[in-house]
Amino acid sequence: MYSLSQVKPDDVGLIRILQTETPSSFRLICFPESAHSTAYYLSLSELLLPTVEVLAIQYPLHTGFGDGTDGEDGERLTDSPELVDRIFGALGEWTDRPIAFFGHRVGADLAYRVAERLERETGTPLLTLFVSGRTAHWGMALGPPALGCRIVALAGEGDPKTPLHGVRAWRRRTSGRFDLEVFPGSRGYLDSSRREVVNLVHDQLLSHVPVDAEWETGAEDKGA
């Protein structure tokens, strides 16, 4: 049995599917491509629980943040310091266990910027930043990469809007490990390859667990 937290339409908040039994070992904070595309991540959580608890960012509906087409509104808002600040503030209490971010399309840009803020202000990197269906298209600042966490980039092999050379450019955004995962098809791989995506997220997060970890990750509960 699951229930959703309530988020007002003009708020930035987290939509959470509550886990009623043992606490999860990890949290996956998802940055959807628009204010109207959170349903996928809620269904994803059913496959990742109980090892990984999934929460989805709810963007303010009044902003008209995107319709899933990577349009002008989405591009403008991913560069909004105010939106990054509000999302960072909404994380609050949810950083009390190991976390990773998953951003799809324009949500990948926001996930990256919030990850920068989190690492800069707390000194603690994410376990993994998953960036999906998005090229690293904006300019690099001089100096070393801003992030130290692992970045895993996901792409569809036939997606004309995200050529693989642009997806590989995420490698330059971190001083940590970089992996590229390419799925069959074009832009619909999150649905057509859902179990493969779940396996990828699950296995990447579990790879951070030391062999002699004192807390149990529940590897036998892998949801795929």
SVG drawing of the C-alpha trace seen along z (x, -y; Angstrom):
<svg xmlns="http://www.w3.org/2000/svg" viewBox="-2 -33 43 46">
<polyline fill="none" stroke="black" stroke-width="0.4" points="0.0,0.0 1.4,-3.4 0.3,-6.9 1.5,-10.2 2.6,-13.3 0.5,-16.4 2.2,-19.2 0.4,-22.5 0.3,-23.5 2.6,-26.5 5.1,-24.8 8.4,-23.1 8.2,-19.9 8.8,-16.1 6.2,-13.5 6.9,-10.5 5.6,-6.9 5.6,-5.9 7.3,-2.7 5.5,-1.1 8.0,1.4 11.8,1.4 13.6,-1.8 15.3,-1.8 19.1,-1.9 19.1,-4.6 17.0,-7.5 16.6,-8.3 15.5,-11.9 14.0,-12.2 13.8,-15.4 11.1,-14.9 11.1,-16.6 8.0,-18.7 5.6,-19.5 3.2,-16.9 5.4,-13.9 5.9,-12.5 3.7,-9.4 6.6,-7.4 8.8,-7.8 6.0,-6.7 5.6,-3.5 9.4,-3.1 9.4,-3.1 7.4,0.1 10.3,1.9 13.0,0.3 11.5,0.6 12.4,1.7 16.1,1.1 15.7,-2.3 13.1,-4.8 12.0,-7.0 10.9,-10.7 10.0,-13.0 10.4,-16.7 7.1,-18.5 7.8,-21.8 5.5,-24.8 2.6,-24.3 2.2,-28.1 5.5,-28.3 4.3,-26.1 7.5,-24.1 7.7,-22.2 5.4,-19.9 8.0,-17.2 9.2,-18.9 12.4,-20.5 10.9,-23.9 11.8,-27.4 10.1,-27.4 12.1,-24.3 15.4,-25.8 14.7,-29.1 13.8,-27.4 16.8,-25.1 18.9,-28.3 16.8,-29.8 18.9,-30.2 15.6,-30.7 14.2,-27.3 17.5,-25.6 17.4,-27.3 13.8,-26.2 14.6,-22.6 17.7,-22.6 15.7,-23.9 13.0,-21.3 15.5,-18.5 15.9,-19.4 15.2,-16.3 15.5,-13.9 19.4,-13.9 19.7,-11.8 20.6,-8.7 22.7,-8.0 21.0,-9.7 21.3,-9.8 19.6,-12.1 17.9,-11.0 17.1,-13.8 15.3,-13.2 15.7,-15.6 15.6,-19.2 15.3,-17.7 18.9,-16.4 20.1,-20.0 18.3,-20.9 19.6,-17.7 23.1,-18.7 22.7,-22.2 21.2,-21.1 24.0,-18.4 26.5,-21.2 24.8,-23.2 24.6,-20.2 28.2,-19.3 29.4,-22.9 27.4,-23.6 27.6,-20.3 30.9,-18.9 29.2,-15.6 28.8,-14.3 25.9,-12.3 26.3,-8.6 25.4,-8.9 24.0,-11.5 21.9,-9.8 21.3,-12.1 18.8,-10.8 18.0,-11.8 20.0,-15.0 23.3,-16.3 25.7,-18.4 25.2,-21.4 26.1,-24.4 29.6,-25.9 32.2,-24.7 33.7,-27.1 37.5,-27.3 39.0,-25.0 38.3,-21.5 34.8,-19.9 32.3,-21.1 31.2,-17.6 33.1,-14.7 30.3,-12.1 29.8,-9.4 27.8,-10.4 25.8,-7.8 24.3,-9.1 21.4,-7.2 20.5,-7.6 18.4,-6.1 20.6,-4.9 18.3,-6.4 17.4,-9.7 18.0,-12.5 17.8,-15.2 20.5,-13.6 23.4,-12.5 25.8,-10.3 28.8,-12.6 26.7,-15.3 25.7,-12.8 29.4,-11.7 30.2,-15.4 28.8,-14.8 32.1,-13.1 33.6,-16.6 31.2,-17.6 32.7,-15.4 36.1,-14.4 34.6,-11.1 33.7,-8.1 31.6,-8.4 29.5,-5.7 27.3,-5.8 24.4,-3.4 22.7,-3.2 19.3,-1.7 17.5,-0.4 15.1,-2.8 14.7,-6.5 13.2,-8.7 10.8,-6.1 13.4,-3.9 12.3,-4.7 9.2,-2.8 10.4,-0.2 13.5,0.6 12.0,0.0 13.4,3.1 16.9,2.5 16.8,-1.1 15.7,0.3 18.6,2.8 21.0,0.1 20.0,-2.2 19.8,0.6 23.2,2.1 25.0,-1.3 23.8,-2.2 24.7,1.1 28.2,0.9 28.9,-1.8 28.3,0.6 31.5,1.9 31.7,5.6 31.8,5.3 29.0,2.8 27.2,3.1 23.8,2.3 21.8,4.7 21.0,3.5 18.5,6.3 20.2,7.4 17.7,10.3 14.9,7.7 16.2,6.4 13.0,5.4 13.6,6.7"/>
</svg>
